[in-house]
Amino acid sequence: MKALNPKNQLILASLVILGFIGVLFLIFPKNSFEVINTVSTRVRTFFGKLYLVLGLFIVVYLLVIGFSPLGKIKLGSSSPEYSTPSWLAMMYSTGMGAGIILRAVQEPIFMMKHPNLQISRPSEIHGLEMTFYHWGFTAWGFYGLFALFIAYLLFVKKKNIQLSQIIPKLSNSFSTKLIDLLVILTTVFGVVSAVALGIRQVEGGINFITESTLGVYLSIILCVLIFSFAIFSSIKGLSNGIRRLSNVNIILTLLLLAYVMFNSDISLILSNLWQSVLALLQDFIPLSLAIGEFNFSEQFLSDWTYYYWAFWLAWAPFTGIFIARISKGRSIRQLILGVLIVPSLGSFLWFTSFGTSAIELINADVVSSFAFDNVFTSTFVLLEQFPLGFYAVILAILLLLGFLITSADSAIFVLGMFSDLTKINPSTFHKSTWGILLFLISLGFLMIGRFSEAEDVLEAVQKLLIVSSLALALLSIVFIIGFTFGLNSHYKSKKDQIQM
């Protein structure tokens, strides 16, 4: 068995800190939540608007890079390793996953019922527009930015994936180790947050179809099941494990989407999709800055936009590294446009189909709008109203499990790359070590949600992510400056060589 290199202080420090935090979560869930709650409040008060400005800036920055001559730079000398459908499937499955099922119905309905401002357009279009805003271009902008950083390091500069290398004159310094440690910690918290939320929704689905409450033992069983499959899939590697599971997830996603669409008014879905996309494009800048008629309350921003931007930031290093790893052979322009546009449009169609279907049921007095208030069961309530609804609920639960396994195995693979710095295909030992650690932290997160004063695990997740992603938000600005200078210098050197 290959042991961890004792000289690798970064990975050893990460393991010690995360192991300690995991034990605290498990032993003192209530006290842990109180500390997280206090720090989260302070962060939102002083840095909340930073998340908004940063999100808008990143989207604009990526578009400028993509359409500039710099966009022609190729990421590596070989042809693309994966076909475009597989590339997009792995990207989407890892980047959104279980979240699109968690919020498929609850968020559009909530936004429709609680507009938080005086709007001139129909409430259902506003509800979809706000959902698109939270799950669209900005979310994928965070992912695309870090994917660009890592792809540049791996395939252009021929270095490893440590993001500190983007910043000039930081090699072998204390600052380098601290930056990379913060990236790892933020990545881990983002992953375990998503897994914990997903497990709670799977619980909600199982409790929904069994009409019972199975409690904490079900959480433990699901956590063991997900990470057992995730470790196995990650060990099998990108092509044999993660790629195949991602393709299966996308097939099941399309089946569920088709099922909902054909049990609803397809023409109304397409009409709402068109109107909502146009509304988003028209309002994107004032929405992104929360100005003008979109001057939302601090409470709304804290509960929704700040939380989402913190979540996408927390997932950005791990998702970005994974997207970069599977994007070898593509150009910077292909990477940016592929990440920003295709997954966003897919999410828009998904939320429009589920949201419009729920609105139809409410308007027809089939169900009350209050039936969709619970984030963990709202999607299952919708599916149950259709023919063969019981089997659709089963399909949704299986899809949830598949997405959770894919997210976890991708994270294990990427964190293995962090610790096994000489390889883009990390060893079994490194992947197994990270898998076990992620399992323990995820279990601790679930315990915080069950035994603290939080209403549920969602509240604990929201607060911790706003805290843990602050350092990464600040570092992103430094990364952008260093990356821009480095990429421009590389382009000029290549251009001079060609002219010579």
ChimeraX attribute file (.defattr): number of C-alpha atoms within 10 A of each C-alpha:
attribute: neighborCount
match mode: 1-to-1
recipient: residues
	/A:1	5
	/A:2	8
	/A:3	7
	/A:4	14
	/A:5	11
	/A:6	9
	/A:7	8
	/A:8	12
	/A:9	13
	/A:10	18
	/A:11	23
	/A:12	14
	/A:13	13
	/A:14	18
	/A:15	17
	/A:16	11
	/A:17	13
	/A:18	19
	/A:19	16
	/A:20	12
	/A:21	16
	/A:22	21
	/A:23	14
	/A:24	16
	/A:25	23
	/A:26	20
	/A:27	14
	/A:28	16
	/A:29	22
	/A:30	18
	/A:31	15
	/A:32	18
	/A:33	23
	/A:34	15
	/A:35	11
	/A:36	19
	/A:37	18
	/A:38	12
	/A:39	14
	/A:40	20
	/A:41	15
	/A:42	12
	/A:43	15
	/A:44	22
	/A:45	11
	/A:46	9
	/A:47	15
	/A:48	22
	/A:49	17
	/A:50	15
	/A:51	25
	/A:52	19
	/A:53	14
	/A:54	19
	/A:55	23
	/A:56	20
	/A:57	15
	/A:58	22
	/A:59	20
	/A:60	13
	/A:61	15
	/A:62	22
	/A:63	16
	/A:64	14
	/A:65	17
	/A:66	20
	/A:67	14
	/A:68	11
	/A:69	13
	/A:70	19
	/A:71	19
	/A:72	16
	/A:73	19
	/A:74	21
	/A:75	25
	/A:76	19
	/A:77	11
	/A:78	11
	/A:79	12
	/A:80	16
	/A:81	15
	/A:82	16
	/A:83	10
	/A:84	12
	/A:85	11
	/A:86	17
	/A:87	19
	/A:88	22
	/A:89	22
	/A:90	27
	/A:91	25
	/A:92	24
	/A:93	26
	/A:94	27
	/A:95	27
	/A:96	21
	/A:97	26
	/A:98	29
	/A:99	18
	/A:100	17
	/A:101	27
	/A:102	23
	/A:103	22
	/A:104	24
	/A:105	30
	/A:106	27
	/A:107	24
	/A:108	29
	/A:109	27
	/A:110	19
	/A:111	19
	/A:112	22
	/A:113	14
	/A:114	13
	/A:115	17
	/A:116	14
	/A:117	11
	/A:118	8
	/A:119	11
	/A:120	7
	/A:121	11
	/A:122	9
	/A:123	17
	/A:124	21
	/A:125	25
	/A:126	23
	/A:127	22
	/A:128	29
	/A:129	30
	/A:130	21
	/A:131	27
	/A:132	26
	/A:133	22
	/A:134	20
	/A:135	24
	/A:136	22
	/A:137	24
	/A:138	27
	/A:139	28
	/A:140	29
	/A:141	29
	/A:142	29
	/A:143	29
	/A:144	29
	/A:145	25
	/A:146	26
	/A:147	28
	/A:148	23
	/A:149	25
	/A:150	27
	/A:151	32
	/A:152	25
	/A:153	21
	/A:154	21
	/A:155	20
	/A:156	17
	/A:157	17
	/A:158	11
	/A:159	15
	/A:160	19
	/A:161	26
	/A:162	22
	/A:163	19
	/A:164	24
	/A:165	23
	/A:166	25
	/A:167	18
	/A:168	13
	/A:169	10
	/A:170	14
	/A:171	13
	/A:172	10
	/A:173	10
	/A:174	9
	/A:175	12
	/A:176	18
	/A:177	19
	/A:178	13
	/A:179	19
	/A:180	20
	/A:181	21
	/A:182	17
	/A:183	24
	/A:184	25
	/A:185	18
	/A:186	26
	/A:187	26
	/A:188	26
	/A:189	24
	/A:190	26
	/A:191	24
	/A:192	24
	/A:193	26
	/A:194	23
	/A:195	29
	/A:196	26
	/A:197	25
	/A:198	25
	/A:199	28
	/A:200	24
	/A:201	25
	/A:202	26
	/A:203	21
	/A:204	23
	/A:205	23
	/A:206	20
	/A:207	16
	/A:208	16
	/A:209	13
	/A:210	10
	/A:211	10
	/A:212	10
	/A:213	12
	/A:214	13
	/A:215	11
	/A:216	12
	/A:217	9
	/A:218	17
	/A:219	20
	/A:220	16
	/A:221	11
	/A:222	18
	/A:223	21
	/A:224	16
	/A:225	13
	/A:226	21
	/A:227	25
	/A:228	18
	/A:229	19
	/A:230	28
	/A:231	25
	/A:232	18
	/A:233	25
	/A:234	28
	/A:235	23
	/A:236	14
	/A:237	18
	/A:238	21
	/A:239	13
	/A:240	12
	/A:241	20
	/A:242	26
	/A:243	23
	/A:244	16
	/A:245	22
	/A:246	27
	/A:247	18
	/A:248	16
	/A:249	24
	/A:250	22
	/A:251	14
	/A:252	17
	/A:253	22
	/A:254	12
	/A:255	14
	/A:256	18
	/A:257	16
	/A:258	14
	/A:259	18
	/A:260	21
	/A:261	22
	/A:262	10
	/A:263	14
	/A:264	19
	/A:265	14
	/A:266	15
	/A:267	10
	/A:268	16
	/A:269	20
	/A:270	16
	/A:271	12
	/A:272	21
	/A:273	24
	/A:274	15
	/A:275	15
	/A:276	25
	/A:277	19
	/A:278	13
	/A:279	18
	/A:280	20
	/A:281	12
	/A:282	11
	/A:283	15
	/A:284	17
	/A:285	14
	/A:286	14
	/A:287	20
	/A:288	21
	/A:289	19
	/A:290	18
	/A:291	11
	/A:292	9
	/A:293	13
	/A:294	18
	/A:295	14
	/A:296	17
	/A:297	11
	/A:298	15
	/A:299	11
	/A:300	14
	/A:301	18
	/A:302	19
	/A:303	13
	/A:304	15
	/A:305	23
	/A:306	24
	/A:307	25
	/A:308	21
	/A:309	25
	/A:310	28
	/A:311	26
	/A:312	25
	/A:313	31
	/A:314	30
	/A:315	29
	/A:316	29
	/A:317	31
	/A:318	31
	/A:319	30
	/A:320	27
	/A:321	29
	/A:322	26
	/A:323	28
	/A:324	27
	/A:325	20
	/A:326	23
	/A:327	27
	/A:328	23
	/A:329	19
	/A:330	21
	/A:331	18
	/A:332	25
	/A:333	23
	/A:334	18
	/A:335	24
	/A:336	24
	/A:337	17
	/A:338	18
	/A:339	26
	/A:340	24
	/A:341	14
	/A:342	15
	/A:343	22
	/A:344	22
	/A:345	16
	/A:346	12
	/A:347	19
	/A:348	21
	/A:349	20
	/A:350	24
	/A:351	27
	/A:352	30
	/A:353	28
	/A:354	26
	/A:355	28
	/A:356	27
	/A:357	22
	/A:358	30
	/A:359	19
	/A:360	16
	/A:361	16
	/A:362	17
	/A:363	11
	/A:364	10
	/A:365	10
	/A:366	11
	/A:367	17
	/A:368	14
	/A:369	17
	/A:370	12
	/A:371	15
	/A:372	23
	/A:373	15
	/A:374	16
	/A:375	20
	/A:376	24
	/A:377	25
	/A:378	25
	/A:379	26
	/A:380	27
	/A:381	20
	/A:382	23
	/A:383	24
	/A:384	15
	/A:385	15
	/A:386	14
	/A:387	11
	/A:388	11
	/A:389	16
	/A:390	15
	/A:391	12
	/A:392	20
	/A:393	22
	/A:394	16
	/A:395	16
	/A:396	22
	/A:397	22
	/A:398	15
	/A:399	23
	/A:400	25
	/A:401	24
	/A:402	24
	/A:403	31
	/A:404	30
	/A:405	29
	/A:406	31
	/A:407	27
	/A:408	28
	/A:409	32
	/A:410	30
	/A:411	31
	/A:412	31
	/A:413	31
	/A:414	28
	/A:415	25
	/A:416	26
	/A:417	23
	/A:418	25
	/A:419	24
	/A:420	21
	/A:421	17
	/A:422	12
	/A:423	13
	/A:424	16
	/A:425	17
	/A:426	22
	/A:427	17
	/A:428	18
	/A:429	16
	/A:430	21
	/A:431	26
	/A:432	21
	/A:433	16
	/A:434	22
	/A:435	24
	/A:436	16
	/A:437	17
	/A:438	24
	/A:439	22
	/A:440	22
	/A:441	26
	/A:442	28
	/A:443	23
	/A:444	23
	/A:445	27
	/A:446	29
	/A:447	23
	/A:448	27
	/A:449	23
	/A:450	19
	/A:451	16
	/A:452	18
	/A:453	15
	/A:454	18
	/A:455	11
	/A:456	17
	/A:457	21
	/A:458	19
	/A:459	16
	/A:460	25
	/A:461	26
	/A:462	22
	/A:463	23
	/A:464	22
	/A:465	26
	/A:466	28
	/A:467	21
	/A:468	25
	/A:469	28
	/A:470	22
	/A:471	14
	/A:472	22
	/A:473	21
	/A:474	14
	/A:475	17
	/A:476	18
	/A:477	14
	/A:478	14
	/A:479	21
	/A:480	18
	/A:481	13
	/A:482	17
	/A:483	20
	/A:484	16
	/A:485	13
	/A:486	16
	/A:487	19
	/A:488	13
	/A:489	12
	/A:490	16
	/A:491	16
	/A:492	12
	/A:493	11
	/A:494	13
	/A:495	11
	/A:496	10
	/A:497	9
	/A:498	8
	/A:499	6
	/A:500	6
